Amino acid sequence: MSPTPPPDVTTLRYKRYRFPAEIIAHAVWLYFRFPLSLRHIEDLLAERGIEVSFQTVAEWAAKFGRDYARSIRVRSRGSFADKWHLDEMVIAIKGKKYWLWRAVDADGYVLDALIQRRRNKKAALRLMRKLLKGQRVTPRVMITDKLRSYDAGKRNIMPSVEHRSHKGLNNRAENSHLVVRRRERGMIQFKSAGQCQRFVSIHASIANLFHLHRNRNSAAEHRKLRNAATKMWREITLATAA
């Protein structure tokens, strides 16, 4: 008797879901790729004759977005530049102040993001340890603003790394905060630190996949890169055309 073939991965991932993989992946892509609210996505899907509630879209974004982001991170590991920009921005959640610590490479790809209550050496160390664990490499250069916590943390775990501390050199990291600011306004603030952490982690990976440097490339090259990113997205989500 021939052995029973293993179940299809698509069947396992989307088992018991009423909608096919193409629709679920498209809804998740809309949510993390563009500054759209859940209700906007509900309306966009309804225009195509797909009746799904915004609550369902939120569940898809949380469950499948995490899986998609993990797959993207695995594929992109080791492909980032060796110059890291670190920065932090303040976020108000239910009247309390939090700090979103973020690291991007020299090309603007997000390496990691971490929401924390403090803006001190311990918080900087936590971000650096998370970066080293996730990237599995040490940067050649680390660029930060003049917050002294970065230098204190770097001396503990990356003493040999060159550190440039100057606010004017760190525009790459500061510009990466703008996307989160736009989404924060669209969501009418984040509801909890956990929600913020989940969103920025998933969003970073999906944004990296479609970060194509439009101004650096010709129209033909841009279309080629976009098609390659879309192809990878469909491979990861096991979807065809939405």
Backbone as a ProteinNet text record, in pm:
[ID]
protein_1_A
[PRIMARY]
MSPTPPPDVTTLRYKRYRFPAEIIAHAVWLYFRFPLSLRHIEDLLAERGIEVSFQTVAEWAAKFGRDYARSIRVRSRGSFADKWHLDEMVIAIKGKKYWLWRAVDADGYVLDALIQRRRNKKAALRLMRKLLKGQRVTPRVMITDKLRSYDAGKRNIMPSVEHRSHKGLNNRAENSHLVVRRRERGMIQFKSAGQCQRFVSIHASIANLFHLHRNRNSAAEHRKLRNAATKMWREITLATAA
[TERTIARY]
85.1	0	88.5	60.1	139	108.4	208.1	184.8	89.9	16.3	-76.2	2.2	-23.2	52.4	23.4	122.3	99.2	-5.6	-80.8	-183.3	-121.6	-192.3	-144.9	-131.5	-21.6	3.4	-108.8	-158.5	-267.9	-389.3	-419.1	-535	-520.1	-398	-376.1	-387.8	-324.5	-323	-462.2	-540.5	-671.1	-786.8	-757.7	-860.8	-972	-1095.1	-1217.3	-1246	-1175.2	-1206.7	-1300.8	-1401.8	-1504.7	-1451.4	-1354.1	-1301.3	-1170.1	-1142.4	-1018.7	-895.5	-779.4	-652.2	-633.8	-678.6	-658.4	-723.7	-843.9	-917.3	-855.9	-821.7	-761.9	-628.5	-545.5	-414.4	-429.8	-527.9	-548.4	-592.1	-680.5	-725.8	-610.4	-527.9	-413	-314	-292.5	-202.6	-252.9	-381.8	-438.4	-415.8	-435.9	-428.6	-286.3	-188.1	-50.5	25.8	-23.3	49	8.4	-115.5	-168	-226.6	-230.7	-288.4	-440.8	-496.2	-640.9	-691.3	-811.5	-873.1	-939.3	-976.8	-1045.3	-1177.7	-1246.3	-1374.6	-1354.3	-1243.2	-1211.7	-1195.4	-1124.5	-1101.9	-1232.5	-1317.9	-1450	-1525.2	-1519.7	-1589.9	-1525.4	-1393.2	-1324.9	-1359.4	-1364.7	-1401.3	-1547.6	-1633.7	-1776	-1798.4	-1717.7	-1730.6	-1702.9	-1624.6	-1595.8	-1691.8	-1792.3	-1890.5	-1851.8	-1752.8	-1706.7	-1758.9	-1856.3	-1918.8	-1845.5	-1763.5	-1688.7	-1684.1	-1696	-1698.6	-1558.6	-1549.7	-1418.3	-1358.2	-1443.6	-1390.2	-1317.2	-1372.5	-1307.5	-1175	-1171.7	-1046.3	-941.9	-983.4	-890.6	-834.3	-918.9	-872.7	-774.5	-804.8	-712.3	-577.4	-582.4	-458.9	-371.5	-434.6	-358.4	-301.2	-383.8	-340.2	-248.1	-295.9	-219.7	-106.6	-128.1	-21.3	103.1	85.8	200.2	272.9	196.5	257.9	330.7	267.1	330.1	459.5	454.8	572.3	687.8	656.3	761.4	828.7	750.3	807	894.1	851.2	930.6	1062.7	1059.7	1183	1282.8	1233.8	1322.2	1389.4	1313	1368	1465.9	1445.2	1528.4	1645.5	1657.9	1764.7	1901.8	1987.1	2121.6	2133	2022.9	2026	2028.8	2043.3	2039.7	2180.6	2185.8	2314.2	2375.2	2507	2576.9	2586.7	2513.4	2504.5	2364.2	2355	2224.9	2196.9	2074	2026	1925.1	1947.2	1857.2	1795.1	1667.1	1598.3	1476.6	1417.8	1298.8	1199.3	1070.7	966.1	863.6	802.2	706.3	567.9	494.2	358	271.2	155.4	60.6	-43.5	-57.8	-155.6	-237.1	-364.7	-455.7	-399	-344.4	-293.5	-156.7	-96.5	35.8	140.4	260.1	367.6	447.3	463.8	549.4	651.3	756.4	859.2	868.6	857.7	875.7	1019.6	1099.9	1239.9	1245.4	1321.6	1323.7	1466.3	1496.8	1625.8	1600.8	1666.7	1659.7	1802.3	1818.3	1951.8	1973.3	2087.1	2122.5	2031.3	1959	1867.7	1722.7	1699	1564.6	1481.3	1538.6	1463.9	1458.2	1341.1	1324	1382.1	1474.3	1536.7	1454.4	1402.3	1318.7	1256.8	1153.9	1087.3	1039.2	1049.9	1017.7	952.1	833.5	762.7	802.8	841.1	885.9	837.8	835.9	790.7	902.6	1027	1138.7	1224.8	1299.6	1394.6	1529.5	1588.7	1712.4	1805.8	1913.8	2012.5	1952.6	1870.4	1810.3	1724.3	1648.3	1563.7	1648.7	1756.5	1845.6	1912.6	1953.7	2014.7	1916.3	1793.4	1693.4	1673.8	1669.4	1656.4	1779.3	1898.4	2019.7	2028.9	1992.4	1995	1894.5	1778.4	1677.3	1726.7	1794.8	1849.9	1954.7	2048.2	2154.4	2098.8	1997.8	1936.2	1862.1	1792.5	1714.8	1799.5	1901.7	1984	2099.8	2143.1	2251.6	2383	2396.1	2521.5	2540.3	2665.1	2696.2	2714.4	2660.4	2675.7	2818.6	2852.6	2981.4	2977.2	2863.8	2846.6	2707.1	2697.1	2568.1	2552.2	2441.2	2416.1	2294.1	2306.6	2197.1	2193.9	2090.3	2091.1	2181.3	2171.2	2264.6	2218.6	2116.4	2073.9	2188.2	2233.9	2352.6	2327.9	2202	2170.1	2222.1	2225.3	2274.2	2421.2	2500.7	2643.9	2669.5	2594.3	2611.9	2575.5	2468.2	2428.3	2525.2	2570.9	2663	2793	2842.6	2969	2956.4	2835.1	2814.2	2816.9	2755	2738.3	2801.5	2835.1	2899.2	3013.5	3111.7	3216.3	3300.8	3311.4	3397.8	3327.2	3197.4	3121.1	3141.1	3163.9	3177.5	3043.2	3043.3	2919.5	2928.2	2834.8	2826.8	2699.7	2718.7	2607	2586.3	2486.7	2459.7	2318.1	2235.8	2096.1	2081.6	2170	2160.2	2191.8	2261.7	2296.2	2186.4	2085.4	1988.9	1852.5	1850.9	1723.4	1658.6	1740.8	1686.6	1591.9	1632.3	1547.8	1428.7	1450.5	1341	1232.5	1271.6	1172.3	1089.6	1148.1	1074.4	961.3	966.6	858.4	731.3	742.8	627.9	513.9	548.6	444.9	363.3	431.8	361	274.1	322.1	242.2	112.5	122.8	2.4	-95.4	-44.9	-134.6	-193.1	-114.5	-161.9	-281.7	-274.1	-386.6	-507.1	-482.9	-592.9	-664.1	-590.3	-649.8	-707.2	-690.3	-725.2	-652	-523	-428.3	-435.8	-324.8	-321.2	-395.9	-456.6	-541	-462.3	-347.5	-265.5	-122.3	-29.4	109.6	124.1	48.1	53.4	5.8	-103.5	-153.1	-50.6	11.3	112.4	230.9	277.5	391.7	358.6	239.5	200.9	194.4	136.1	120.7	256.3	343.9	470.6	559.3	551.2	632.4	588.9	456	405.1	424.6	391.2	399.9	542.5	641.4	780.2	820.3	786.3	826.1	757.2	626.9	553.7	598.7	622.9	672	809.8	895.5	1027.9	1017.6	923.3	908.4	874.9	793.5	749.4	822.2	935	1017.1	1109.9	1073.9	1137.4	1224.7	1243.4	1327.8	1285.5	1163.1	1105.2	1188.4	1247.1	1320.2	1458	1505.9	1639.3	1636.9	1522.5	1515.5	1430.1	1455.4	1371.9	1234.6	1140.6	1006.2	1008	1087.8	1094.7	1154.2	1260.6	1322.4	1228	1155.3	1059.6	952	899.5	797.1	853.3	978.3	1041.7	1053.3	1097.6	1110.7	975.2	875.2	740.8	683.2	704.7	655.4	723.5	853.2	925.5	873.7	845.1	790.8	651.9	569.8	435.1	441.8	534.9	550.6	588.4	681.6	720.9	603.8	527.5	410.4	313.5	288.4	195.8	250.6	382.2	443.7	428.9	449.7	440.6	298.5	203.7	64.6	-5.4	62	3.7	-122.1	-120.1	-234.9	-196.1	-295.6	-272.2	-311.9	-384.4	-425.8	-548.5	-546.6	-662.7	-773.5
-119.5	0	124.3	216.1	339	427.8	498.6	585.9	699.5	744.3	856.3	984.4	1059.5	1183.5	1284.9	1367.5	1467.7	1567.2	1623.6	1721.7	1845.9	1908.1	2029.4	2140.4	2217.7	2324.4	2427.2	2457.9	2554.8	2507.3	2376.8	2321.4	2335.4	2310.8	2321	2464.8	2557.6	2697.1	2758.8	2729.6	2793.8	2698.7	2591.2	2492.7	2555.8	2523.5	2568.7	2717.1	2782.5	2921.1	2925.5	3009.2	3015	3074.7	3166.5	3233.8	3168.6	3167.9	3106.1	3188.4	3127.4	3191.5	3323.6	3331.3	3452.4	3573.6	3556.6	3668.5	3707.7	3609	3637.5	3710	3659.3	3721	3862.1	3883.4	4016.5	4116.3	4073.5	4161.6	4198.4	4100.3	4126.9	4219.4	4198.7	4284.8	4428.5	4447.7	4582.8	4652.1	4577.7	4638	4682.2	4600.2	4633.1	4709.3	4703.5	4770.9	4917.1	4951.5	5086.3	5138.5	5271.4	5328.7	5326.8	5207	5188.6	5137.5	5179.7	5126.1	4993.1	4920.5	4792.9	4811.9	4920.8	4947.4	4984.4	5051.2	5078.7	4948.5	4853	4725.4	4649	4656	4593.5	4648.6	4780	4842.3	4804.7	4799.4	4762.2	4619.2	4530.1	4391.9	4381.5	4460.3	4457.8	4505.5	4601.4	4651.2	4540.3	4442.3	4327.5	4211.8	4235.4	4132.4	4035.8	4073	3987.2	4044.2	3980.2	4028.9	3972.2	4056.3	4016.5	4135.9	4112.2	4221.4	4269.8	4392.4	4446.4	4369.9	4311.3	4230.4	4107.1	4048	3931.9	3971.1	4086.2	4134.2	4153.4	4205.2	4223.6	4090	3986.7	3854.2	3797.1	3815.9	3769.8	3840.7	3972.7	4050.9	4002.4	3970.9	3927.2	3787.1	3694.7	3554.8	3533.4	3567.9	3538.2	3638.4	3763	3860.2	3816	3758.6	3709.5	3597.1	3505.3	3395	3445.3	3536.8	3590.7	3664.1	3746.7	3824.6	3733.6	3624.4	3530.1	3469.5	3433.6	3375.4	3476.3	3601.4	3705.5	3724.9	3726.4	3745.7	3632.3	3509.9	3395.9	3410.1	3451.7	3464.5	3580.6	3685.2	3805.5	3809.7	3710.4	3713.2	3717.1	3809.3	3820.6	3908.7	3970.2	4049.7	4200.6	4240.5	4382.1	4441.9	4574.8	4644.6	4637.8	4657.9	4645.6	4778.3	4878.9	5005.7	5016.7	5023.8	5025.5	5163.6	5210	5335.3	5301.7	5350.9	5325.6	5456.9	5450.1	5571	5529.4	5626	5597.9	5712.8	5679.6	5780.8	5755.7	5862.8	5850.9	5821.3	5734	5698.6	5703.7	5768.3	5774	5664.2	5579.7	5470.6	5478.3	5511.3	5526.2	5622	5731.3	5834.5	5807.2	5693.7	5660.9	5674.7	5713.9	5734.4	5605.6	5567.5	5454.4	5502.7	5421.3	5452.8	5338.9	5374.4	5275.9	5285.8	5185.4	5179.4	5107	5163.2	5106.7	5107.9	5006.5	4999.6	4975	5052.9	5033.3	5027.2	4968.8	4964	5084.9	5090.7	5207.6	5228.6	5125	5135.2	5159.2	5173.4	5202.7	5081.4	4961	4841.7	4831.6	4800.8	4793.4	4662.4	4670.8	4552.4	4497.8	4586.7	4544	4666.5	4643	4750.1	4692.8	4773	4724.4	4835.2	4809.8	4907.2	4884.9	4994	4983	5103.9	5088.5	5197.2	5294.9	5255.6	5338.3	5383.9	5488.2	5542.3	5553.8	5437.8	5435.9	5326.3	5303.5	5204.8	5065	5027.7	4894.2	4873.5	4976.3	4965.8	4956.4	5035.4	5030	4893.3	4837.1	4704.7	4597.9	4610.6	4512.2	4514	4634.1	4643.8	4583.7	4614	4563.5	4411.8	4355.2	4209.1	4145.4	4207.5	4156.4	4165.4	4272.3	4288.5	4181.7	4162.2	4064.7	3923.4	3892.7	3760.6	3741.5	3846.8	3834.5	3838	3923.7	3938.9	3839.8	3793.1	3695.1	3748.3	3877.3	3940.2	4066.9	4114.9	4240.1	4348.5	4466.4	4572.3	4624.4	4686.2	4752.4	4888.8	4959.6	5093.7	5103.3	5171.5	5199.4	5351	5403.2	5547.9	5576.1	5671.2	5707	5858.3	5904.9	6044.8	6055.6	6165	6188.8	6130.4	6045.2	5979.5	5890.5	5916.5	5849	5701.9	5662	5522	5428.8	5475.7	5391.5	5356.1	5456.1	5431.3	5342.6	5365.3	5283	5137.7	5116.8	4980.6	4914.8	4990.2	4934.8	4886.7	4960.8	4921.6	4786.2	4749.8	4622.6	4503.1	4515	4396.4	4408.3	4530.9	4548.6	4649.3	4623.7	4724.2	4757.3	4665.5	4688.3	4760.3	4780.1	4842.7	4993.9	5052.8	5197.5	5263.8	5365.3	5433.6	5581.2	5624.9	5765.8	5823.6	5919.7	5979.8	6122.6	6139.6	6272.4	6273.3	6364.8	6368.1	6386.1	6466.2	6491.5	6371.3	6272	6151.6	6046.1	6067.9	5961.9	5985	6059.5	6085	5958.3	5859.2	5734	5669.8	5665.9	5606.5	5695.3	5826.2	5916.4	5914	5903.7	5896.5	5768.8	5662.3	5535.8	5542.8	5642.5	5658	5714.3	5778.3	5847.6	5751.6	5632.1	5533.4	5498.3	5480.3	5447	5563.5	5685.7	5802.4	5807.1	5778.6	5779.6	5672	5554.3	5447.1	5474.9	5539.1	5576.3	5670.1	5766.8	5857.9	5784.4	5695	5620.6	5530.1	5476.5	5388.2	5466.3	5598.2	5683.8	5632.7	5622.3	5573.2	5420.9	5364.4	5221.3	5195.5	5077.3	5046.1	4989.3	4930	4872.7	4858.1	4838.2	4817.8	4688.7	4586.1	4459.7	4474.6	4549.3	4571.3	4647.6	4749.1	4827.7	4739.8	4655.9	4568.4	4470.9	4411.7	4317.2	4386.5	4506.9	4576.4	4613.6	4676.4	4723.6	4606.9	4493.8	4378.2	4320.5	4305.6	4252	4351.9	4476.9	4580.2	4595.4	4586.5	4604.5	4502.5	4376.1	4271.6	4287.9	4316.6	4331.6	4457.8	4564.8	4688.3	4666.7	4588.2	4559.7	4488.7	4395	4319.4	4410.8	4513.7	4603.4	4738.2	4743.2	4864.4	4860.1	4926.7	4905.4	5021.5	5123.8	5237.7	5296.5	5342.6	5391.1	5500.4	5588.1	5701.8	5664.3	5546	5505.1	5431.9	5379	5289.5	5347	5299.5	5336.8	5271.3	5315.2	5259.2	5109.8	5069.1	4927.4	4845.1	4897.4	4825.8	4819.6	4929.7	4929.5	4823	4812.4	4710.8	4570.3	4551.5	4420.8	4385.6	4481	4457.8	4436.2	4514.6	4499.1	4362.2	4316.5	4183.8	4074.4	4092.2	3993.7	3991.2	4110	4117.2	4053.7	4081.1	4022.9	3871.3	3823.3	3678.7	3613.2	3675.8	3621.1	3624.5	3733.3	3743.7	3628.5	3598.1	3490.1	3353.2	3338.9	3213.4	3197	3306.5	3301.6	3277.3	3343.9	3330.5	3213.5	3147.5	3035.3	3078.6	3201.6	3256	3278	3280.4	3316.8	3462.6	3500	3638.7	3666	3779	3814.8	3869.5
0	0	0	-90.2	-97.5	21.5	72.4	189.1	154.8	255.9	236.9	218.2	111.6	90.1	198.8	232.1	337.8	293.2	388.5	352.3	292.7	200.5	137.8	241.5	231	329.4	327.1	208.5	197.5	275.2	263.3	333.9	484	535	678.8	728.1	658.3	703.6	701.7	598.6	581.7	611.8	681.3	711.7	795.3	759.4	827.6	806.1	716.5	685.2	565.3	575.1	471.4	342.7	353.2	235.7	192.1	61.9	12.1	46.2	24.7	58.3	-14.8	-140.3	-218.8	-154.6	-102.8	-43	90.8	171.9	302.2	284.9	195.3	172.8	117.5	30.8	-26.2	81.1	170.7	278.6	371.1	405	491.6	421.5	293.1	214.5	212.8	192.2	192	326.5	434.4	567	602.6	570.1	609	501.2	379.2	270.5	257	291.2	272.2	402.6	420.4	543.8	542	541.3	536.3	670.8	707.6	827.6	794.8	898.1	877.6	804.6	833.6	766.8	619.8	589	449.3	371.1	432.5	365.1	350.1	451.4	441.5	319.9	299.8	186.5	53.3	48.7	-74.7	-116.1	-19.2	-50.2	-91.1	-24.8	-59.1	-201.9	-247.8	-384.5	-486.3	-445	-531.3	-506.3	-426.4	-399.5	-290	-207.6	-98	32.6	90.8	213.4	335.3	397.5	516.3	610.7	739.5	836.6	868.4	918.1	953.8	1070.9	1159.3	1269.3	1216.6	1110.5	1050.7	987.9	921.9	863.3	973	1089	1200.8	1247.7	1252.9	1293.9	1191.9	1063.8	960.3	972	992.9	1001	1116.4	1229.7	1346.9	1327.2	1279	1267	1147.8	1029.3	909	887.3	930.3	917.3	991.7	1109.1	1186.8	1112.2	1052.6	978.2	854.4	781.4	661.1	696.1	801.8	841.2	880.8	950.4	990.7	868.2	768.1	646.3	571.9	568.5	502.1	574.4	707.2	784.1	757.9	749.4	723.9	587.9	488	353.1	340.3	417.8	402.8	499.2	585.8	686	618.1	663.6	609.3	487	445.1	322.3	348	474.5	507.5	512.5	501.5	505.1	645.4	652.4	780.8	855.5	809.6	882.5	940	1073.2	1141.2	1198.4	1179.4	1236.9	1346.7	1466.7	1578.8	1625.2	1657.7	1703.7	1785	1853.3	1934.4	1918	1927.8	1918.8	2028.3	2075.5	2183.7	2127.2	2194.7	2156.8	2281.6	2270	2381.7	2364.3	2466.9	2464.1	2592.2	2576.7	2691.1	2795.4	2748.5	2838.1	2897.4	2863.5	2915.9	2805.4	2843.9	2747.8	2729.1	2603	2565.6	2463.7	2448.9	2349.9	2249.8	2123	2017.5	1967.7	2001.6	1959.4	1825.2	1731.2	1597.1	1541.5	1461.1	1392.6	1244.9	1159.7	1015.6	962.1	843.5	785.3	695.1	628.4	548.5	429.1	388.7	274.6	316.4	446	493.6	528.5	520.6	558.4	711.2	763.2	908	959.5	1053.2	1111.2	1227	1308.8	1420.9	1486.4	1564.7	1638.6	1770.9	1876.2	2010	2090.6	2143.8	2227	2372.5	2441.9	2580.3	2659.9	2791.7	2879	2912.7	2891.7	2935.9	2817.1	2841.9	2743.3	2813.5	2843.8	2920.8	2868.9	2940.9	2898.6	2890.1	2986.8	2986.8	2863	2824.7	2706.1	2579.7	2572.5	2456.2	2445.5	2557.4	2557.9	2509.3	2551.4	2510.4	2358.8	2301.4	2156.4	2086.9	2134.8	2070.8	2078.5	2192.4	2204	2108.2	2096.2	2003.6	1859.4	1827.5	1693.9	1663.4	1754	1732.3	1721.2	1800.3	1792.9	1661.3	1616.2	1493.9	1368.8	1365.8	1245.6	1240	1356.5	1365.5	1310.3	1301.9	1260.6	1343.1	1347.9	1415.5	1310.3	1331.8	1230.6	1224.9	1114.2	1101	1167.9	1150.8	1205.6	1267.4	1379.7	1441.8	1452.3	1401.7	1402	1488.8	1578.8	1668.6	1685.3	1755.7	1797.4	1921	1993.9	2103.5	2237	2236.4	2359.8	2410.6	2531.5	2582.6	2615.1	2623.3	2652.6	2543.7	2419.7	2310.7	2330.5	2359.7	2376.6	2497.3	2605.7	2725	2696.6	2620.8	2587.6	2490.3	2391.8	2291.4	2355.1	2451.5	2516.5	2585.4	2625.4	2694.2	2600.6	2482.7	2398.4	2259.7	2215.4	2084.2	2095.4	2180.1	2204.6	2082.5	1987.2	1871.6	1756.2	1767.7	1660.1	1663.3	1546.3	1537	1566	1649	1686.7	1648.9	1566.4	1528.3	1589.5	1677.3	1750	1703.5	1616.4	1562.8	1506.2	1551.1	1509	1357.9	1297.9	1155.5	1069.3	1124.6	1048.5	1053.4	1138.1	1165.9	1099.9	990.3	923.3	871.2	834.8	783.4	884.8	1010.8	1114.2	1146.6	1151.1	1184.7	1077.2	951.3	844.3	851.7	903	911.3	1012.9	1103.6	1201.5	1138.5	1023	964.9	932.9	888.8	855.5	979.1	1091.8	1215.5	1260.4	1243.1	1279.5	1197.9	1067.9	984.1	1028.5	1060.5	1103.9	1242.2	1327.3	1460.4	1449.5	1356.9	1337.1	1279.2	1184.6	1123.8	1220.9	1317.3	1418.3	1536.4	1533.8	1648.9	1772.2	1758.6	1858.7	1872	1915.3	1943.9	2073.7	2081.1	2197	2313.9	2286.2	2393.1	2341.8	2434.6	2395.4	2315.5	2353.3	2281	2137.4	2117.3	1981.8	1898.3	1958.3	1888.2	1848.6	1941.1	1911.6	1799.6	1804	1698.3	1563	1562.2	1435.1	1375.5	1454.6	1398.1	1355	1423.9	1387	1253.3	1236.5	1110.5	998.3	1026.3	923.7	871.5	959.5	918.3	812.6	834.2	740.4	605.5	607.4	481.4	408.6	482.3	420.1	357.7	422.7	367.2	232.4	222.1	97.9	-19.4	7.8	-99.5	-96.5	-25.9	-22.5	-143.8	-252.6	-382.5	-429.4	-347.8	-383.7	-518.1	-524.5	-650.1	-715.5	-637.1	-693.2	-747.7	-714.1	-758.4	-892.7	-931.6	-1045.3	-1157.2	-1276.5	-1390.8	-1375.7	-1458.1	-1451.3	-1480.9	-1579	-1614.9	-1501.6	-1438.8	-1327.3	-1208.4	-1185.2	-1074.9	-1095.1	-1218.1	-1245.4	-1225.1	-1264	-1245.9	-1097.8	-1017.2	-873.7	-808.7	-851.9	-795.6	-828.2	-950.6	-988.8	-907.2	-880.6	-800.3	-656.6	-600.8	-465	-459.1	-561.7	-565.4	-578.5	-658.2	-673.8	-541.2	-469	-339.1	-241.3	-243.4	-155.4	-182.3	-308.5	-342	-302.9	-313	-267.2	-115.9	-45.2	101	147.4	83.2	125.4	59.1	-35.4	-109.2	-179.9	-230.5	-303.1	-448	-534.8	-673.8	-688.3	-788.3	-804.9	-721.6	-648.5	-565.5	-650.5
[MASK]
++++++++++++++++++++++++++++++++++++++++++++++++++++++++++++++++++++++++++++++++++++++++++++++++++++++++++++++++++++++++++++++++++++++++++++++++++++++++++++++++++++++++++++++++++++++++++++++++++++++++++++++++++++++++++++++++++++++++++++++++++

